[in-house]
Amino acid sequence: MLGASFCSNRRQNSMAHRNSRRSDSTSSTTNRFPPEGTTNEKDEDNLDHFIYKKMESILERMQDPHTGVIVRTVKSFMSKIPSVFTGADLISWILRNLDVDDTTEALHVAHLMGAHGYVFPIDDHILTVKNDGAYYRFQTPCFWLSRSSEPENTDYAVYLCKRTMQNKQRLELADYEAENLARLQKMFSRKWEFIFIQAEAQAKVDKKRDKLERKVLDSQERAFWDVHRPAPGCVNTTDVDIKKTYRAVKPRQINGRIEHLRRQIERRKIKVSKVAESYLSYFEQYMEFDPFITPPEPSNPWISDNTDHWEQESTTKDIPQRRVKRWSFSVRELLKDNAGREHFRRFLEKEFSAENLKFWEACQKLKFTAQNDVETMVQEIYTEYLAPGACDPVNVDCKVAETVKRRITEDPDRYCFDQAEDHIYQLMKNDSYNRYLRSDMYKEFLGGTKKKSKRCFASEVRRLCELSKAQAIINLTES
């Protein structure tokens, strides 16, 4: 009696358990979307879940109606494409709103979100993002990885079977999906009739939806399965164990490593042979101006007690030829020499661009002005060279002018003209300075110093000869 009652109770319990499992599977497959918040309590402490939450917080900012990515309905040739945005819009939003430095890093962030199904292309199974005009769509929250559990093969079979019932070109199965359907049909041959009934019920529910809404939901469901059952050659991001690729290091160490790598990228790497060639050319160019290698005439006052060199430079009116030759080395050498700067100013006045040199000199003077006079001098320079209706306007683009104006308005300091000063310096270096070296004005000045130096040398030789003859005559008369 006890054995019979125990067996009957066990049979009833097994039947009840089977019916409950069937009802659970029916409810799960009847609903097209998995219920929200179906994560386990263990997932709350999971590293994957933490990363999903981080991505979803960014996605919520992207979907903000006021500050997010602009989502719109695009008109095609014969139909409308609802709720889409371009890849270029997504990349520009990431660059504006996230701590991202360049386009490559923004593309990497967008690709990670696409690989996890949060953003997906509307007509491709490859979950990636490109910086172009292709259309993309956001995933619905109920398909987010933190809110949906890992789907079973029966759910995938229902989805593929439903796709075969919807005779539309955009819902046609791909080759790998048709192979998966055949494999699942063989695997679930005993309960395929039940799977077919569930797929048919979902297809009837879809037909009752609005046309544009059905397009959006179909693409979102397809993207969900592209994440969990990806195409051949694609990585299933849900199977990647982040703990294996994660290194438990402190944030300070990570930031230090990032800064070190960034400095390594910015560091110039030049071959030693190129460095040696550059050094040799520099040495050959400045060799005759180095008093330790080429002794000057008269001698260098820094290594001897003779001060004739300084007295000659202060009393003579003619500029030595070797000094004029040095102006052709670089614009820095020209501007460093007061005589060269004055000669360059006269050349610019002939070309009606002397205001560039005046502005550069004013900026250099500003950097050594007393702090109490900085603000007044900044306003004077801006009024004379950069303000609308200035007396001597300089040629800077509107972007530089706006930057300088903003810095003057916010905090006028001695460095607020740096960007405009660098722009004018490069303009003189690349344009005016090259024309100056090719001009007849510089060539005549250089040739004139050569003639003067030769003439002075010849007269000195004649004077020495006359002195030697006179000394010889005196010696003869005395003898």
Beta strands, then each sheet from edge to edge (+ up, - down):
strand 1: 72-75
strand 2: 80-86
strand 3: 119-121
strand 4: 135-138
sheet 1: 1+ 2- 4+ 3-
end
